[in-house]
Amino acid sequence: MDELTKRYLKVKFQSHYKSLDLRLPPSFLQREWGFISFDPMPEVVMKRHKSFGSSNEVSEYLIGMAPAHAYYSVAYYERPGAPRMDQKNWQGADLIFDLDADHLPGAKRTYSDMLDHVKQESIKLSDFLLHDFGFSEEKIELVFSGGRGYHFHIYDPKIAKLDSAERREIVNYISGRDLDFKYFFREVGMAGDAGAGTSEFKGMRKIPTKWILEGYETGWGKRISGYVTEYLQTEVKKNKKEMFKDLKENKIAGDTTLKKLAAFAADEALLNEIAQKGRLDFPVKDFKTIIEYIIQKTAADLGVDAGASVDEPVTGDIKRLIRFPGSLHGGSGFEVQTIPLSRLPDYEPLTDSLAFGDKMTKVRILRPFSFELKGQNFSVEEGPAELPEYAAVYLMCRGVANYGS
């Protein structure tokens, strides 16, 4: 990035901050702020340990300095502007979740695919936060990072004092780490059985076994119920040769067992029993092996894993700096944008977060590059070019182009 490009971007960022409807985080006076300027780039120099005394001071700083990146602390301090961390006196912190496409298992190749992938993980996380932990939507702020993912800010006094270890426990639950699905199932005997879990006794006929799904109404129990029913409903719609093919090929079950399983899956009343009462009257042997496979297979088909993939170090760091919503991301030129949770499924970051218009702008392309913005595919070659301002700013921020012909 040459000096002319830096000056151009500072002017464009400054214009954004002049028109910005500034919305500051709760207790912003108690937060540490940090900024990265365009001036030393490509070297990255973070100026932190800054505090503000009013919203006007924040606005004046953003307009005057036009930083490439703006951050504030998830923590609140007694002395946020103190030059050393041990002098600040930590008072508490928001609960933060960071989902970055680069850090997800099974990461996709194109930028657009990466953003779609991380959006699906974010939808899964929102379900955990709303239904498993019971946070109200008013306590959750969802933010597109302006780069490769989303941030969730939980503003709730109940969690402000949690330490790092306690926050990592939350991540463990959400991600499903060390979760053993088979322990959610309890074996019970059928009516007339001599004892729970009994399948055969001397002088008695073989009795089928019932299973109860513990906690089927909420949390992981409810998810497991959904995984099982979705798998069975999908398989029973296939032709006979393809039905439960994976169970057979992986030697999870034989032909006799699969016929019984198919009859069970075709019975809507029995499937409804799973969701409504947590009852699984599987007339098959090796139940635990089959059910564990079904859960893992369905979870993998729905996403990377059964839980949501979040960046544990971010959640566990009670003194983290995180991007300021409303600021611009110096690596893309996109707005770090707050989004209502209800809008997430339809949110299109490569259109909705664009901060600049369609005015044609001259740039000098430094290397061939292909990208998608605003529903349009671009492919540029080395040399002079003229592009819409939003695309020109994106390429300059990415280091792919310089300003001017």
C-alpha positions as CSV (number, residue, x, y, z in Angstrom):
1,M,0.0,0.0,0.0
2,D,1.6,3.2,-1.1
3,E,1.3,6.6,0.6
4,L,-1.3,7.9,-1.9
5,T,-3.5,4.9,-1.2
6,K,-3.2,5.4,2.5
7,R,-4.2,9.0,2.2
8,Y,-7.2,8.1,0.0
9,L,-8.4,5.4,2.4
10,K,-8.1,7.7,5.4
11,V,-10.3,10.3,3.7
12,K,-12.9,7.6,2.8
13,F,-12.8,6.2,6.4
14,Q,-13.1,9.7,7.7
15,S,-16.2,10.4,5.7
16,H,-17.8,7.2,7.1
17,Y,-17.1,8.3,10.7
18,K,-18.5,11.8,10.0
19,S,-21.9,10.2,9.0
20,L,-21.8,7.4,11.6
21,D,-24.7,7.1,13.9
22,L,-22.5,6.4,16.9
23,R,-23.7,3.6,19.2
24,L,-21.4,2.9,22.0
25,P,-21.3,-0.3,24.1
26,P,-22.6,-0.3,27.7
27,S,-20.3,1.2,30.3
28,F,-18.0,2.5,27.5
29,L,-16.4,4.9,29.9
30,Q,-14.9,1.9,31.8
31,R,-13.5,0.2,28.7
32,E,-10.0,0.3,27.3
33,W,-9.8,1.2,23.6
34,G,-7.3,0.3,21.0
35,F,-6.6,1.5,17.4
36,I,-4.5,0.5,14.4
37,S,-3.6,3.4,12.0
38,F,-3.0,3.3,8.2
39,D,0.2,5.2,8.6
40,P,2.7,2.5,9.6
41,M,1.2,-0.2,7.3
42,P,2.2,-2.8,6.3
43,E,3.6,-2.9,9.8
44,V,0.8,-3.3,12.3
45,V,1.1,-1.1,15.4
46,M,-1.7,-1.3,18.0
47,K,-2.2,1.9,20.1
48,R,-4.1,0.8,23.2
49,H,-4.6,1.7,26.8
50,K,-6.8,4.6,25.7
51,S,-10.0,5.7,27.4
52,F,-12.7,8.3,26.7
53,G,-14.7,10.6,28.9
54,S,-17.7,11.1,26.6
55,S,-19.4,9.9,23.4
56,N,-18.2,13.2,21.8
57,E,-14.6,12.2,22.5
58,V,-15.1,8.9,20.8
59,S,-16.6,10.5,17.7
60,E,-13.9,13.2,17.5
61,Y,-11.2,10.6,17.7
62,L,-12.6,8.4,15.0
63,I,-13.1,11.4,12.7
64,G,-9.8,13.0,13.4
65,M,-7.6,9.8,13.3
66,A,-9.7,7.7,10.8
67,P,-8.1,4.5,12.1
68,A,-7.9,1.4,9.9
69,H,-9.1,-0.7,12.8
70,A,-11.0,0.2,16.1
71,Y,-11.4,-2.0,19.1
72,Y,-12.6,-1.8,22.7
73,S,-12.2,-4.1,25.6
74,V,-14.7,-6.7,26.6
75,A,-13.7,-5.9,30.2
76,Y,-14.7,-2.9,32.4
77,Y,-12.0,-1.4,34.5
78,E,-11.8,1.1,37.3
79,R,-8.9,2.8,35.4
80,P,-9.2,1.8,31.8
81,G,-6.6,4.3,30.6
82,A,-3.8,3.1,32.9
83,P,-0.7,2.2,30.9
84,R,-0.3,-1.3,32.5
85,M,-2.8,-4.1,32.8
86,D,-2.1,-4.6,36.5
87,Q,-3.0,-1.0,37.1
88,K,-6.4,-1.0,35.5
89,N,-8.3,-3.0,38.2
90,W,-10.6,-5.4,36.4
91,Q,-14.3,-5.1,37.3
92,G,-16.0,-7.6,35.0
93,A,-16.4,-8.5,31.3
94,D,-18.9,-9.3,28.7
95,L,-19.3,-12.8,27.5
96,I,-17.9,-12.9,23.9
97,F,-18.0,-15.6,21.2
98,D,-15.9,-15.3,18.0
99,L,-16.7,-17.4,15.0
100,D,-14.0,-17.1,12.3
101,A,-14.3,-19.0,9.0
102,D,-10.5,-19.6,9.0
103,H,-10.7,-21.5,12.3
104,L,-13.7,-23.7,11.5
105,P,-13.1,-27.4,10.8
106,G,-13.7,-28.2,7.1
107,A,-13.1,-24.6,6.1
108,K,-14.3,-23.7,2.6
109,R,-12.2,-22.5,-0.4
110,T,-13.9,-19.3,-1.6
111,Y,-14.5,-16.2,0.5
112,S,-18.3,-16.4,-0.2
113,D,-18.4,-20.1,0.8
114,M,-16.4,-19.4,3.9
115,L,-18.9,-16.7,5.0
116,D,-21.9,-19.0,4.3
117,H,-20.2,-21.7,6.4
118,V,-19.5,-19.5,9.3
119,K,-23.1,-18.1,9.1
120,Q,-24.5,-21.6,9.6
121,E,-22.3,-22.1,12.7
122,S,-23.5,-18.7,14.0
123,I,-27.1,-19.8,13.6
124,K,-26.3,-22.9,15.6
125,L,-24.6,-20.8,18.3
126,S,-27.6,-18.5,18.6
127,D,-29.8,-21.5,19.3
128,F,-27.6,-22.5,22.2
129,L,-27.6,-19.0,23.6
130,L,-31.3,-18.5,23.4
131,H,-32.6,-22.0,24.3
132,D,-29.9,-23.7,26.3
133,F,-28.7,-20.7,28.3
134,G,-31.9,-18.7,28.2
135,F,-30.4,-15.4,27.3
136,S,-33.0,-13.0,25.9
137,E,-32.4,-11.4,22.5
138,E,-32.1,-8.0,24.3
139,K,-28.9,-9.3,26.0
140,I,-27.3,-10.5,22.8
141,E,-25.6,-8.3,20.3
142,L,-24.7,-10.0,17.0
143,V,-22.0,-8.4,14.9
144,F,-20.5,-9.1,11.5
145,S,-16.8,-8.7,12.0
146,G,-16.2,-7.0,8.7
147,G,-13.8,-9.9,7.8
148,R,-14.4,-13.6,8.1
149,G,-17.0,-14.1,10.7
150,Y,-19.3,-13.0,13.5
151,H,-19.0,-11.9,17.1
152,F,-21.6,-12.5,19.8
153,H,-21.6,-10.0,22.7
154,I,-23.6,-11.1,25.8
155,Y,-24.3,-8.0,28.0
156,D,-25.7,-9.5,31.2
157,P,-24.6,-8.8,34.8
158,K,-25.1,-12.5,35.7
159,I,-22.0,-13.5,33.6
160,A,-19.9,-10.4,34.1
161,K,-17.8,-11.9,36.9
162,L,-17.2,-15.3,35.4
163,D,-13.5,-16.2,35.2
164,S,-11.7,-17.7,32.2
165,A,-12.1,-21.3,33.3
166,E,-15.9,-20.8,33.8
167,R,-16.2,-19.3,30.3
168,R,-14.3,-22.2,28.8
169,E,-16.8,-24.5,30.4
170,I,-19.5,-22.7,28.5
171,V,-17.5,-23.3,25.3
172,N,-17.1,-27.0,26.1
173,Y,-20.9,-27.3,26.4
174,I,-21.6,-25.4,23.2
175,S,-19.1,-27.3,21.2
176,G,-20.2,-30.7,22.6
177,R,-16.6,-31.5,23.7
178,D,-16.3,-34.8,25.5
179,L,-20.0,-35.4,25.0
180,D,-20.9,-39.1,25.0
181,F,-24.2,-39.5,23.3
182,K,-25.0,-43.0,24.6
183,Y,-25.2,-41.7,28.2
184,F,-28.4,-39.9,27.3
185,F,-30.2,-43.2,26.9
186,R,-31.7,-45.3,29.7
187,E,-32.7,-48.9,29.1
188,V,-36.1,-50.0,30.6
189,G,-38.0,-53.3,30.4
190,M,-41.2,-53.8,28.6
191,A,-44.5,-54.4,30.4
192,G,-44.5,-57.9,32.0
193,D,-40.6,-58.0,31.9
194,A,-38.9,-59.5,35.0
195,G,-36.5,-56.6,35.3
196,A,-35.3,-53.4,33.6
197,G,-32.8,-54.1,30.9
198,T,-33.6,-57.8,30.8
199,S,-33.9,-59.4,27.3
200,E,-34.0,-63.1,28.1
201,F,-34.6,-65.3,31.2
202,K,-34.7,-69.0,31.7
203,G,-38.1,-70.3,30.7
204,M,-39.2,-66.9,29.2
205,R,-39.5,-65.7,25.7
206,K,-37.2,-63.0,24.3
207,I,-38.6,-59.6,25.2
208,P,-37.9,-56.4,23.2
209,T,-36.2,-53.5,25.0
210,K,-37.4,-49.9,25.4
211,W,-35.1,-46.9,25.7
212,I,-35.8,-43.6,27.2
213,L,-34.0,-40.4,25.9
214,E,-33.2,-38.4,29.0
215,G,-33.7,-34.6,28.8
216,Y,-35.4,-34.8,25.4
217,E,-37.3,-31.5,25.9
218,T,-34.3,-29.2,26.1
219,G,-30.6,-28.8,25.4
220,W,-28.5,-31.7,24.0
221,G,-31.3,-34.1,24.6
222,K,-33.6,-32.2,22.3
223,R,-30.9,-32.0,19.7
224,I,-30.3,-35.7,19.8
225,S,-34.0,-36.3,19.4
226,G,-33.9,-34.2,16.3
227,Y,-30.8,-36.0,14.9
228,V,-32.4,-39.4,15.3
229,T,-35.8,-38.5,13.8
230,E,-34.3,-36.6,10.9
231,Y,-32.0,-39.5,10.0
232,L,-34.8,-42.0,10.1
233,Q,-37.2,-39.9,8.1
234,T,-34.6,-39.3,5.5
235,E,-33.6,-42.9,5.1
236,V,-37.1,-44.3,4.9
237,K,-37.9,-42.1,1.9
238,K,-35.1,-43.8,-0.1
239,N,-35.6,-46.8,-2.3
240,K,-35.0,-50.2,-0.6
241,K,-31.5,-50.7,-2.0
242,E,-30.3,-47.3,-0.7
243,M,-32.1,-47.3,2.6
244,F,-29.7,-47.6,5.6
245,K,-26.9,-48.3,3.1
246,D,-24.3,-46.7,5.4
247,L,-25.3,-48.8,8.3
248,K,-24.9,-52.0,6.2
249,E,-21.6,-50.9,4.5
250,N,-20.1,-49.9,7.9
251,K,-21.3,-53.2,9.4
252,I,-23.3,-51.4,12.0
253,A,-26.3,-53.6,11.4
254,G,-27.4,-56.7,9.5
255,D,-30.3,-57.3,7.1
256,T,-32.8,-58.5,9.8
257,T,-32.0,-55.5,12.0
258,L,-32.3,-53.1,9.1
259,K,-35.8,-54.5,8.2
260,K,-37.0,-53.8,11.7
261,L,-35.4,-50.4,11.7
262,A,-37.2,-49.5,8.4
263,A,-40.6,-50.5,9.8
264,F,-39.9,-48.4,12.9
265,A,-38.9,-45.4,10.7
266,A,-42.0,-45.7,8.6
267,D,-44.3,-45.4,11.6
268,E,-44.9,-41.7,12.3
269,A,-46.5,-42.4,15.6
270,L,-43.3,-44.1,16.9
271,L,-41.2,-41.2,15.6
272,N,-43.5,-38.7,17.4
273,E,-42.9,-40.7,20.6
274,I,-39.2,-39.8,20.4
275,A,-39.8,-36.0,20.3
276,Q,-42.9,-35.9,22.6
277,K,-42.0,-38.5,25.2
278,G,-38.3,-39.4,24.7
279,R,-39.4,-43.0,24.0
280,L,-37.5,-45.1,21.5
281,D,-39.1,-48.6,21.1
282,F,-36.3,-49.9,18.7
283,P,-37.0,-53.6,18.2
284,V,-33.4,-54.1,17.3
285,K,-30.2,-55.4,19.0
286,D,-27.0,-53.3,19.2
287,F,-29.2,-50.2,19.9
288,K,-26.4,-48.1,21.4
289,T,-24.0,-48.7,18.5
290,I,-26.7,-47.9,16.0
291,I,-28.0,-44.8,17.8
292,E,-24.5,-43.4,18.3
293,Y,-23.8,-43.8,14.6
294,I,-27.1,-42.1,13.6
295,I,-26.4,-39.1,15.8
296,Q,-22.8,-38.6,14.6
297,K,-23.8,-39.1,10.9
298,T,-26.7,-36.7,11.0
299,A,-24.7,-34.1,12.9
300,A,-22.0,-34.3,10.3
301,D,-24.4,-34.0,7.5
302,L,-26.0,-30.9,9.1
303,G,-22.6,-29.2,9.7
304,V,-19.1,-30.0,10.9
305,D,-20.2,-31.4,14.2
306,A,-23.1,-31.6,16.6
307,G,-22.1,-28.4,18.5
308,A,-21.2,-24.9,17.4
309,S,-17.6,-24.2,16.6
310,V,-16.4,-21.1,18.5
311,D,-12.9,-19.8,19.2
312,E,-12.3,-20.8,22.8
313,P,-9.3,-18.5,23.5
314,V,-11.5,-15.5,22.6
315,T,-14.3,-16.5,25.0
316,G,-11.9,-17.4,27.7
317,D,-9.9,-14.1,27.5
318,I,-11.6,-11.7,30.0
319,K,-9.4,-8.8,28.9
320,R,-9.8,-9.1,25.1
321,L,-10.1,-6.2,22.7
322,I,-12.8,-6.7,20.1
323,R,-13.9,-4.8,17.1
324,F,-16.1,-1.8,17.6
325,P,-19.5,-2.1,15.8
326,G,-19.9,0.7,13.4
327,S,-16.2,1.0,12.7
328,L,-14.6,-0.1,9.4
329,H,-12.4,-3.1,8.9
330,G,-9.1,-1.9,7.5
331,G,-8.5,-5.3,5.7
332,S,-11.7,-5.1,3.7
333,G,-13.3,-1.7,3.9
334,F,-16.5,-3.4,5.2
335,E,-18.5,-2.1,8.1
336,V,-18.3,-4.0,11.4
337,Q,-22.1,-4.3,11.5
338,T,-24.6,-5.0,14.2
339,I,-27.4,-7.4,13.0
340,P,-30.7,-8.4,14.7
341,L,-30.6,-12.1,15.5
342,S,-33.7,-12.6,13.4
343,R,-32.0,-11.2,10.3
344,L,-29.0,-13.6,10.5
345,P,-30.3,-16.3,8.1
346,D,-30.9,-13.7,5.3
347,Y,-27.9,-11.5,6.0
348,E,-25.6,-11.1,3.1
349,P,-22.3,-9.7,4.3
350,L,-20.8,-9.2,0.8
351,T,-23.7,-6.8,0.1
352,D,-25.1,-5.6,3.4
353,S,-21.8,-4.5,5.0
354,L,-20.5,-2.4,2.1
355,A,-19.9,1.1,3.3
356,F,-19.2,2.8,0.0
357,G,-21.1,3.5,-3.2
358,D,-21.0,2.8,-6.9
359,K,-18.9,5.8,-8.0
360,M,-16.4,4.6,-10.5
361,T,-12.8,4.8,-9.1
362,K,-9.5,4.4,-10.9
363,V,-7.0,2.0,-9.4
364,R,-3.8,0.2,-10.4
365,I,-4.2,-3.6,-9.9
366,L,-1.0,-5.2,-8.5
367,R,-1.8,-8.8,-9.2
368,P,-4.6,-10.9,-10.8
369,F,-7.5,-11.3,-8.4
370,S,-11.1,-12.7,-8.5
371,F,-13.8,-11.8,-6.0
372,E,-17.5,-11.4,-5.4
373,L,-19.3,-8.3,-4.0
374,K,-22.8,-7.1,-4.2
375,G,-23.9,-10.2,-6.1
376,Q,-21.4,-9.5,-8.9
377,N,-18.3,-11.5,-9.8
378,F,-15.2,-9.5,-10.5
379,S,-12.0,-10.7,-12.1
380,V,-9.1,-8.2,-12.5
381,E,-5.7,-8.4,-14.2
382,E,-2.5,-6.5,-13.4
383,G,-2.6,-2.9,-14.6
384,P,-4.9,0.2,-14.6
385,A,-8.7,-0.4,-14.0
386,E,-11.8,1.4,-13.1
387,L,-14.2,-0.1,-10.5
388,P,-17.1,0.8,-8.4
389,E,-15.9,2.6,-5.2
390,Y,-16.9,-0.3,-2.9
391,A,-14.9,-2.7,-5.0
392,A,-11.9,-0.4,-5.3
393,V,-11.8,0.2,-1.6
394,Y,-11.9,-3.5,-1.0
395,L,-9.0,-4.2,-3.3
396,M,-6.9,-1.4,-1.7
397,C,-7.6,-2.7,1.8
398,R,-6.6,-6.2,0.7
399,G,-3.3,-4.9,-0.8
400,V,-4.4,-6.0,-4.3
401,A,-4.6,-2.4,-5.7
402,N,-3.3,1.1,-5.2
403,Y,-5.3,4.3,-5.8
404,G,-5.0,6.1,-9.1
405,S,-4.2,5.0,-12.7
